């Protein structure tokens, strides 16, 4: 259950990051509210997952999902650059997440 909560927390991190971008520095109400609600939910689920997962694992997976998700949202939805070096960097993060999951019991 902790892994599922952690995954949802990571997805919510992507949601709040994308909404923050759309809020234009918190000058637009709707995206600003989405940012704040998604942040609170993401942190809450992360905290719950950390009850049974090691700190380093939980935090790395959470930030990694957020980083990869934000990269994908940027490229696929916002037209950001996707050159070979950026894709390689994203793949390295993904590899680190897989290794961390494999190295963590439970």
N, C-alpha and C positions, 0 to 999 in steps of 0.2 A: 504494500500500500504506500509506503514511503516513496518508492521510486515513481509511482504514478503521480503522487502529489508534487514531487519535485519536477516532473516533466510538465505538469500543468503550470506550476510556478514559473518555469522557464518560458513557456509559451506566453504567459501573461507579461513576462518581462519584454518580450518582443512587442506585444500589444502596446504597453505603455511607452516604449521607445518610439514606436511609429506614431502614436498619438501625440507624443511630445513634439515630434518634428512637425506634425500638422497643426499644433497649437500656436505656432509662430511666436515662440517665447512667452507662452501663456497669455496671449492677447486674444485668443479665440476661445469662447466658453466651452463648447461641446467637446473638442479634443482635449482641453485642459481637464475637464471633469473625467473623461475616459482615462487620461493619464493617471490622475490621482486615485481613482477607484482600482484600476489595474495594478498600480504600485502597491497599494495596501493589501490587495488580495495576493499578489505575488510574494510579498514579504511574509504574509501570514502563512501561506502554504510552505514556503521555504523553512520557516521556523518550525512548523509541524513536522516536516520531513527530517529536520535536524535532530529531532528527538531520538531517532533510531539510526540515522546515517552519520558517519564521521563528518566533522566540520569541513575538512579539506575536500572531501569527495562531493558533498552536497553543494558547497559554494562553487567548486569548479564546474560541475555539471550545470548548475543554474546559470552561471555567467556564460558558459560555453553555448548553451542553447540560445541565450539572449544574443550573443555575438553572432552566431551563425544565422539565426533568424533575422536579425536586423540587417545583416549583409544581404540575405536573400530578398527581404522586403525592399531594400534600397535598390538592388539590381532589377528585380522583376516588376516592381510597382512604381518606383521613383526615377527610373532611368539612369541610375548611377553606373559608373564604369565597372566592367567585369573583365579585366585583363588577366593574363596568365598568372602574374604574381599575386594578385588579390585572390584568385581562385585557389592557388597553391596554399596561400596562408589559411584560407577557410578549410581546406582539406587537412591541413596540419592540426587545426583546432579540433576538427571532427575526429581525427585519429587519436588525439589526446583524450577526448571524451570516451571513446570506445575503450581505450586502454585503462582509463580510470574505472570504468564500470566493471571491466573484467578483473581488475585487481582488488575490487572491494567486495568483501563477503556480504551476503544477505540479499 
